[in-house]
Amino acid sequence: MMKRRHFSAHVSALLLKRTEMNAILDTTPNAVLILTREGISRCNKAAARMLGASSLNELRSRYGRRGEGFLLRWLKNLLPLQEAEHPLTRAFKGESVTEVVLAIHAETKEELTLKVTAAPILVKGKIIGAVCIHSDITWGRLAEEQPSLLAQEKHLRRQAENALHTANAEIQALKDRIQAADAYPFQEVNHTYHFGEVIGQSRCLENVFFRVEAVAPQDSTVLLLGETGTGKGLVARAIHSRSLRRNRPLVMVNCTALPASLIESELFGREKGAFTGASAQQLGRFELADKGTILLDEIGDLPFELQAKLLHVIQDGEFSRLGSSRTVKVDVRIIAATNRDLYEEMRLGRFREDLFYRLNIFPITIPPLRDRREDIPLLVEYFLEKFNRKLGKNLRNVTNETMDRLLAHLWPGNIRELESVIERAAIVSQGTTLQVLDHFHAAMPPPRLDETKPLVDLEREYISQVLRKTNWRIEGNDGAAHILGINPSTLRGRMRKEGIRRP
């Protein structure tokens, strides 16, 4: 009941404002028209007289309610312009136009010089109508002889501008009211949904929270697994902030970002003169993280030749700087993270088995966003608050249509992609409702790690498929070697190597 009373009071206030605005519009000599694609929505007395009518109803009966018919009749009877050149036509295409045009008065048939200002009316990014103001400047030449006329024109112009601002304010208020009625009902955010910077309440994320709470107070090595953009770095921060080392630094190392030629000196440090350009001693990341925690992000991309040295650090807590024979001892907790399938990397010989088993003491798999869709509204609300502070906006609402689109998307880039989408939308949105302009294309989720096949297996299957298609014929234009684009002897060698035999 309270909501209905509030809504009724709001409607009454809007009706009062509308009556006041009509009174203001009727006092100005400028012709003011508010149009939709269905025809004339509102006009003042000056506009009715200019079009040869006495009221809005007479205009509608004369020119028709449909917008297209009205435009054609108005263009023909009032302004001798091509339809594409008319300011009103351009306003319906999204342009804001101010031009001086020649017109013929509908009643007196005298030639007029009009200053036409036209602007589109937008709701949810769509053009629903236009506002036109026609100012008769035919007598502008008399202003030099009679200064009072110029002052009167300025006064009337200010009245027209105020009327236009009032109309725009009413349109904005109605638009906000419509959008607020269609707003997605965000839940009241419970602090239990926030685990450090990790936000969510889904079942799969609760399992992550449980494992983080269990391992954080220990000094055990942690291996974080998950797709790119799932928040492995945030989980690492949550582990460190709940550990006994929280007052010591968390040093983050991206193994992919470091150049292959410098990664050893970056991790373990170097002595002066260790190589060309090493003009001073430099401490490595492990020394900087002493008594603290080090995050080795993208550990699957660590060069094979450095994996043995990393294994030695994990086992014995000591290493030597590049260019030095002196042993440096450190006390560092290691958190490693990767989006690769380390079992497959070991099978291909790109990752050491002994290093893997040293890192895989306490693995935690971070679920992709498509597996925790119920967390998307919480994340959207969190990012709205973040970008409101950053951009100085006041975005509070998300329409149900927008939320449905966000929930339906597969998010191959996971939370990082969602954050980028919300930031883009916050930049372009006006008012209090978020407008997401991205067009989400249907995309297949990235293949799971256990579904992929190594290149050698794919090559073997393809060669076998081509051989079966050619009935095991190797040579000739229709042979398998010609189709594969290789020499017949090379194909026979591949068959022997891969153990491919004709049944």
N, C-alpha and C positions, 0 to 999 in steps of 0.2 A: 504493500500500500504506500509506503513511504516513497518508493521509487516512482510509482505512478504519479503521486502528487508532485514530486520533484520534476518529472518529465512534463506534466501539465503546466506547471509554473514556467518551465523553460520555454514551452511552445507559446504561452501567452506573452512572455517577454519578447520573443522573436516577432510575433504578430505586431506588437506595439512598435518595435523598431522598424518593421516594414511600413507601417502607417506613417511614421515620422519620415522615413526615407522618401515615400511617395510625395509627401508635402514639400520636401526640399527639392525634389526633382521638378515638381510643377512650378516652382518659383523661378527656375532658371530659364532664360530664353534659348539656351543651347538644346538641341534635339538629342536626347539620350535614349538609346535603345539597348535592351538586353535580350539577346536572341539565343535560342537553342536550335537544334536541327529539326525540331517540330514546328518552329515558327517563332513569333514574337512572344517572349515571356513577360516583358514589362517595357513600358515606354512612358514618357512624360507628355504633357499637352503640346509642347513645342514640336516634338517628333510627330505627333498625330497631325498637327496642322501642316507640317512640312510635307507629309505624305497625302494630304488632302482628305483627312478624316477628322472626326471629333472625339473619338475614343478608341481604346484598345480593341474593344469588341468589334467596332466598325472596321478597323484595320484587318482583324482576323477574318471577317466575313468577306472583305474585298480582295485580300491578297491570298487567302487560304492559310490553313494551319500548318501545312507541310512546309518544311524549311526550303526545299528545293524550288517549289512553286513560288514561294514568297520571294526568294532571291531573284529569280528570273523576271518576275513582274516588277520588282523594285528597281532592278538594274535598268529595265526598259523604260520605266516611267520617270525615274528620278535622275540617275547618273548615266550619261551617254558614254560608258566605258565598256571595254571587253570584260567578260566575267572573270578571266584569269587575272586582270589588272586591278580589280576592285579590292579596296582595303578589307572589306568584310570577308571576301573569299579567302584572302591571304591570312586573315585572323583564324578562320576555321582550319587552316593548314598549320597553325602553330606560331605565326609571326605576330609581332607587335608593331603596328604601322601607324605613322602619322603623316598624312599627305594633304596637299591643297588641290582640290579638284573643282571643275565646273559642273554645275547642276542646273536643273530647270524646276522651278517651284511647281508643285502639283496643282495648286489653285490658281495663282496669278500668272503662271507660265513665264515669269520673268527669269532671266539668267542670274544665277547666284554663284558666288565664290565661297566654297565651303572648306573649312579645315576639318578633315575627318581623322579621328583617332580611334583605332580598333585594336582590341587585345583579346586573346583567347581566354576561356574559363576552363581550368583544368581540375579534374577530380580523379585521384588515383592514377595520375599520369595520363589520363585520357581527356581529349577535348570534348566538352559537353555543350559548349556554346561560345558566345562572343559578346563583348560590350563595345558599343559604338557611340561616340559623341560627335555631333556635327555642329560646328561653330560657324555662323554666318559672318564672314569677314569682308563682305562686299563693300560695306561702308567704312572700311579701315582707312581709306584716303581722307575721310573727314576728321580723323583723329588729330591730324596736324593743325587743323583750323579750330577744332573744339577740344581742348585737352580734357574737359570733363568726360567726354565720351570714352577716352582711353581709360580713365580711372574707373568708369562704370564697367567697361569690358573686363578689366582686371578683377574687379569685385565679382562679376558674374562668373568669370573663369574659376576663381577660387571656390565659389559655390559649387560649380560643376565638379571640380576635382574632389571637394569634400564629399559630394554625393557619390562619386565613383569609389572613393575610399570606403565609404560606409557600405556600399553594395558589396565590395570585395570582402570586407570584414564579415558581413552576414553570410556570404557564400562560404568563407573559410570556417565560420562557426558551425554551419550546417554540415559541411564536409567532415569536420572533426567529430560531430555528433554521430554521423553515419558510420565512420570508421571505428569510433569507440564502441558502438553497438555490435560491431563485427569483430572485436578484438579477441585475440586468443587469451583464455583465462589462465594466466601464469599462476602457478602455485606459490604460496608464501615460502620463500627460500629458507630451508632449515639448515643450520650450520653443520649438521651432520653430513650434508651433501658435499661439503667442502673438505677435502683432505689435502691440506697445503694448497697448492695451485691446481690440484686435480679435482674436477667437479663431476659428480654423477651419483646416481642411486640405483643403477641397474644391477642385476644379480651378478653378471660377469665382472663388473667393476668392484663389487663388494668383496669378491674373492681376491682381487688385487690388493685392496685395502687390508684385508686380513693378513696376507702374506707380507706386506710391507711392515705392519705393526709387529709381526712375529720376528722378522729378521733385522729390523732397524737397530735394536739395542745391542746386537751381536757385532762381532768384527768379521763375520764370514763374507766371502766374496759373493757378489750377486751378479747374475747374468739376466739382462732385460731383453726380451724378444718381442718383436712386433713390427708391423708395417711402418713406413715413413709417415710422420705426422700424427702418430697416435699418442704422443706425450711421454716418450721414454725419458727425456731429460727432466720433465716435471716429477716423474716418479723417483728418479735418482735424487732430486732435491728433497723430496719428502722423506726418503730413507735417511739422508744425511742430517736433516733437521731434527729427526727423532733419535739420532744415534748419540753415543757418548762423546763423539767428536764434533758435535754441532758448533762448538765455539772455535773450532779450527777451520781452515779454508776448505772449500770444495773446488778443486781444480778440474775444469772440463777440457778435454782434448778431443778434437774431431780428427780421427785418423785419416779421413778422406781429404780434409782441407789442407793437411800438411804436405809439402813437397816431398817426394820420395827420397830425394838427395839430402834433405835436412831433417827428416823425421827422427832419426836416431839422436842427433844433437838436441832436438827439441824435447824429446822424452827424457833423455839421460844426461844432458848437459855436455859441455865441451871445455877443453882447456885452450888457452891462448896459443895460436899457431897450430891447432889440430888439423886445419886444412886452410886452403887459400881463402882469405877473407875473414878468418877467425882472429880478429884483432884483440879480443879480450875474452876473459873467462865468462862463461854463461852457465847459470844453474838450470838444470832440466826441470820438467814438470813434476817428476817424482820427488825431487828435493823440495820444490815449492809446496808440495802436498804433504810433507812430513808431519806426522801426528794428526793428519786430516784424512780427507777422502779424495780419490781421483776417479773421474768418470772417463772411461775410454769409449767414446762414442764411435759407432761404425767399426767395431773391432774386427769384423770380417774382412775389412779392406787393408788391414795391417800387412805390410810386406812380409813374405814368408821368412826372409833371412833375419828379420828382427823378432820373430815370434819366440825363438830360442832364448834371446836375451830377456824378453818379457817373462818367460817361464821361470828363468833364474831369479828374477826379482820377486815373483809371487812365492816361489819356494823358500828362498833364503833371505829375502828382504835386503838384498845388496846388489850393487852394480858398479861399473866403472864409467867415469866420464869419457867421452870421445877424446882420444889423444893422451890418456892418463892410465897408469897401471895401478893407481891407488883405489882401494875399494871404499865405496860410500854406502853406509847402512842407513836405511830409512824404515819408518813405521807408517805404512800407508794402507788404508782400506781401499780395495779395488771394486768398482762397479763397472761392468762392461755392458755395452748395448749394441745391438745389430738388427738389421732387417733382413739379413741373409739366412739361408738354411745352412747352418754350420755342419750338419751331417753330410750334406751334398758337397760342401767345400772340402771336407776331409776325404770323401770318396774320390774327388778329382785331384787330390794332392795339393790343395792350395791352403789348407789350414791344418796345423799340427794336432794330432789326436791328444798328445799329452797336455798341450796347452788347453784344449777344449775341456778335458776332464778336470783341470785345475780351476777353470772359470765356471763350470757348470755345477757348482756346489749348491746354489739356491736359485734356480731359474724362476723368473716371473714373466708370464706372457701378457702383454697389454692388448686387449681386444680392439679390433677396428671399429670405427664409428658406426658402420652399417650393422654391427652385431649388438649395438646398444642404443638403438634409435630413441628409446624412452628418455635418454639423457639430452637429446637435442634441444628441447624447450629450455632446460636449465642452462645449457651452454649459450643459447641465444640470449637469454636474459642477462647472463654474466657479461657477454660481449657488448650488449647494449649499454650496460652501466659503464663498462670500460671506455667505450668510444664516446659516450656522452661527456665523460670527464675530459677525454683527450681532444675532442672536436668542439666542445662547448655547445653541444646539442641538448635537446630535451625530448628524446625519443622514448616513449613509454609503451606504445602499443604495437602489436604485430597482428595482422588480420589472419583469420582462420585459413583463407586461401593461401597466403604466403607460408604459414606454418605447415600446411599440407604439402606444399611443394618442397619445403626443406626436409620434411620427414620422408618423402618419396625418393629423394636423390640418394644414390649409392655412395657418394663421398669417397672416391678413390684416393683423394689427398687427405682424408680423415679430418681431424680437428683443425689442422693448419689450413685446409681449404675452407672449412666453415668460417673460421675467423676472418679470412680474406674476403669472403662473400659479405659478411656482416659489415666489415669496415667500408667496403665499396658502397653498400647500400646506405650506410649512415652518412657518408659524404654527400650523396645526392638527394637524400630525403629532406623534405620540408615539413614543418609542423611537428606533430607528436607521434605520427605513425610511420613505421619503417617500411620503405618501398624497395623491395628486392627486384632489380631489373635484369638479373642474370637469367639466361635461358639455359636450363639444365638439359643436356642431351642424354638420352639413354646410353648407359655404358655398362659393360660387363665388369664385375668386380675383379680385381687382380687375382690371378690363379693362386691357390694355396700352395705352400711350399712343397707339400707331399704329393701334389698333382703334377709338378713339372718333371721333365725328363732331360737328361744330359744330351748334349749335342751328338755324341757318338751313337747313342741309342736311336735318336731320330734319323741319323744318317744311315744306320744299318736297316731300319725299317723302310726308309725310302728306296734304298737300293733293292731290297727284296721285293717291294711293291712293283718297281719298274721291271724287274726280271720276270715276275709272274705275268705282268701285262704283255710282255714280248714273248711269252712262252719259253723263257730262259734262252732266248737268242741274244748273243752278245755283239756280234759284228754285223755290218751292213747298215743301210739307211734306216731300216726299221728295228735295228738292234738296240739293246739297252745302253751300250756305250755311246752311241750317237745321241740318244735322248738325254743322257746324263752329261754330255759334253766332255767326255774324257776318253783317253786312249783305251782300246780293248785290253791291252796288256795291263794297264793301270787298274782297270775294273777287275780283272782276274786276281791281281794282287790284293785288292781290297776284299774280295770275296774270301780268299784264303785267310787273310788277317782277321776278318770278322766271323769266320766259320760259317759262311753262307754257302749251302750246298743245294743242288737240285734234288728234289724228292725222288 
